[in-house]
Amino acid sequence: MSKKARNDNSLVAYFSRKGKNIVGGAIIDLPAGNTEVVAQMIQETVGSESFRIEAVHPYPDDYRETTEVAQEELRDNARPELTARVENMEVYDVIFLGYPIWWGTMPMSLFTFLEAYDFSGKTIAPFCTHEGSGLGRSLDDIKVLCPHSTVLDGLAILGSEAKEAQHEVLEWLSKLGVIEGAPKST
């Protein structure tokens, strides 16, 4: 299968949390967050540049405390300050946007990120990791935040399966027309 990107002007922008995370119902310590694992698969396949979305105030190390902070941010419609900006966003036509699903949608840091740029005319390809909620309402939230962009069908990967998601990633990228050829089932 050819893994050639059709558009060299793409960016993989993602938020991911390493450390203590829930995977398959158990809390385990991850050296890289599940979303980061999937983001790297996409970046390596497409040849995109990547950008890690990070909040100035990191989430707690404790998983349960993180979920409480995330729920509070959602309830307050917070916009956490980010550590960095994409300085040349105007050169990217396609944004692969990755995030975990927290409380039915993407973390509020993604809201901050999406509101920081003009995505008019750009294509957004969302992907997420989750432990049972799929994409939640994140696609609707992205469409509201970026009304003048094209939001493609998203990819939802179970966090506990992120490390083995290469086939799903390739299938999704092929379906979107980002890479040529359909992946072969193994």
C-alpha positions as CSV (number, residue, x, y, z in Angstrom):
1,M,0.0,0.0,0.0
2,S,1.2,3.5,-0.8
3,K,1.4,5.8,2.2
4,K,1.9,9.0,0.3
5,A,0.1,12.0,1.6
6,R,-2.0,13.9,-0.9
7,N,-1.5,17.2,1.0
8,D,1.9,18.3,2.3
9,N,0.4,21.2,4.1
10,S,-1.0,19.2,7.0
11,L,-0.5,19.4,10.8
12,V,-1.2,16.9,13.5
13,A,-2.3,18.9,16.5
14,Y,-3.1,16.9,19.6
15,F,-3.6,17.0,23.4
16,S,-2.6,13.9,25.3
17,R,-2.0,13.1,29.0
18,K,0.7,10.7,30.0
19,G,1.0,9.2,33.5
20,K,-1.9,7.6,35.4
21,N,-4.8,7.0,33.0
22,I,-7.7,4.6,32.8
23,V,-7.1,1.8,30.4
24,G,-9.5,-1.1,30.1
25,G,-11.1,-0.1,33.5
26,A,-7.8,-0.1,35.4
27,I,-5.6,2.9,36.2
28,I,-2.1,2.4,34.8
29,D,0.9,4.6,34.3
30,L,1.4,5.4,30.6
31,P,4.8,6.7,29.4
32,A,2.9,8.4,26.5
33,G,-0.8,9.2,26.5
34,N,-3.1,7.1,24.2
35,T,-3.9,10.1,22.0
36,E,-0.2,10.8,21.5
37,V,0.4,7.2,20.4
38,V,-2.4,7.6,17.7
39,A,-1.1,11.1,16.8
40,Q,2.4,9.6,16.1
41,M,0.9,6.9,13.9
42,I,-0.9,9.6,11.8
43,Q,2.1,11.9,11.7
44,E,4.4,9.1,10.6
45,T,2.0,7.9,7.9
46,V,1.1,11.2,6.5
47,G,4.4,13.0,7.0
48,S,2.8,15.9,8.7
49,E,4.4,18.3,11.2
50,S,3.0,17.9,14.7
51,F,2.1,20.2,17.5
52,R,1.4,19.2,21.1
53,I,-1.4,21.2,22.7
54,E,-0.5,21.7,26.4
55,A,-2.1,23.8,29.1
56,V,0.0,26.2,31.1
57,H,-1.3,24.6,34.3
58,P,-0.8,20.8,33.9
59,Y,-3.4,18.4,35.1
60,P,-2.8,16.6,38.4
61,D,-0.8,13.4,38.4
62,D,-3.7,11.6,40.0
63,Y,-6.2,10.3,37.4
64,R,-9.3,10.9,39.6
65,E,-8.1,14.4,40.4
66,T,-7.6,15.1,36.7
67,T,-11.2,14.0,36.0
68,E,-12.5,16.3,38.7
69,V,-10.5,19.3,37.2
70,A,-11.7,18.4,33.7
71,Q,-15.3,18.2,34.9
72,E,-15.0,21.6,36.6
73,E,-13.4,23.2,33.5
74,L,-16.3,21.8,31.4
75,R,-18.9,23.0,33.9
76,D,-17.3,26.5,34.0
77,N,-16.8,26.6,30.2
78,A,-13.2,27.3,31.0
79,R,-10.5,28.2,28.4
80,P,-7.2,27.0,29.9
81,E,-4.2,29.0,28.8
82,L,-1.9,27.1,26.5
83,T,1.9,26.9,26.6
84,A,2.5,27.6,22.9
85,R,1.0,28.7,19.6
86,V,1.3,27.4,16.1
87,E,3.1,30.4,14.6
88,N,2.4,29.5,11.0
89,M,-1.1,28.1,11.1
90,E,-2.0,29.8,7.8
91,V,0.2,27.4,5.8
92,Y,-1.8,24.3,6.9
93,D,-4.8,23.2,4.9
94,V,-5.5,20.0,6.8
95,I,-5.5,19.8,10.6
96,F,-5.6,16.3,12.2
97,L,-7.0,17.2,15.6
98,G,-6.5,14.6,18.4
99,Y,-7.7,14.5,21.9
100,P,-9.1,12.2,24.6
101,I,-12.8,12.3,25.4
102,W,-13.4,13.7,28.8
103,W,-17.0,14.0,30.1
104,G,-18.5,13.5,26.6
105,T,-16.3,15.9,24.6
106,M,-12.7,17.0,24.1
107,P,-10.8,18.7,26.9
108,M,-11.3,22.4,27.3
109,S,-7.7,23.1,26.2
110,L,-9.0,22.1,22.7
111,F,-11.6,24.8,22.9
112,T,-8.9,27.3,23.7
113,F,-6.8,26.0,20.7
114,L,-9.7,26.1,18.2
115,E,-10.7,29.6,19.3
116,A,-7.1,30.9,18.9
117,Y,-7.0,30.6,15.1
118,D,-9.1,31.2,12.0
119,F,-9.9,27.8,10.6
120,S,-12.0,29.2,7.7
121,G,-11.4,27.2,4.6
122,K,-9.4,24.5,6.4
123,T,-10.2,20.9,6.8
124,I,-10.3,19.4,10.2
125,A,-9.9,15.6,10.6
126,P,-10.7,14.8,14.3
127,F,-9.5,11.7,16.1
128,C,-9.9,10.7,19.7
129,T,-9.2,8.1,22.3
130,H,-11.8,7.0,24.8
131,E,-12.8,4.2,27.1
132,G,-16.3,3.6,25.7
133,S,-17.9,7.0,24.7
134,G,-16.6,7.1,21.1
135,L,-16.4,10.7,19.8
136,G,-19.0,11.9,22.2
137,R,-20.3,15.3,21.1
138,S,-16.8,16.5,20.1
139,L,-17.6,16.7,16.4
140,D,-20.6,19.0,17.1
141,D,-18.4,21.1,19.3
142,I,-15.8,21.4,16.6
143,K,-18.4,22.4,14.0
144,V,-19.7,25.2,16.3
145,L,-16.2,26.5,17.1
146,C,-15.1,26.3,13.4
147,P,-18.2,27.0,11.4
148,H,-16.3,27.9,8.2
149,S,-14.1,24.8,8.0
150,T,-14.8,21.3,6.7
151,V,-15.0,18.8,9.6
152,L,-14.4,15.3,8.3
153,D,-15.6,12.0,9.8
154,G,-13.7,11.4,13.0
155,L,-11.8,8.4,14.2
156,A,-12.5,7.0,17.7
157,I,-10.0,4.5,19.2
158,L,-10.4,2.8,22.5
159,G,-7.5,4.0,24.6
160,S,-6.7,0.4,25.7
161,E,-6.3,-0.4,22.0
162,A,-4.2,2.6,21.0
163,K,-0.9,0.8,20.6
164,E,-2.4,-1.7,18.2
165,A,-4.6,0.8,16.2
166,Q,-2.3,1.1,13.1
167,H,-4.8,-0.8,10.9
168,E,-7.7,1.4,12.0
169,V,-5.6,4.6,11.5
170,L,-4.6,3.5,8.0
171,E,-8.2,2.5,7.1
172,W,-9.5,5.9,8.3
173,L,-6.8,7.8,6.4
174,S,-7.6,5.8,3.3
175,K,-11.3,6.5,3.7
176,L,-10.6,10.2,4.0
177,G,-8.5,10.0,0.8
178,V,-5.4,11.2,2.6
179,I,-3.4,8.1,1.6
180,E,-3.7,6.0,-1.4
181,G,-4.8,2.4,-1.3
182,A,-6.9,0.4,1.2
183,P,-5.1,-1.4,4.0
184,K,-5.0,-5.1,3.8
185,S,-6.6,-7.1,6.6
186,T,-4.2,-9.3,8.5
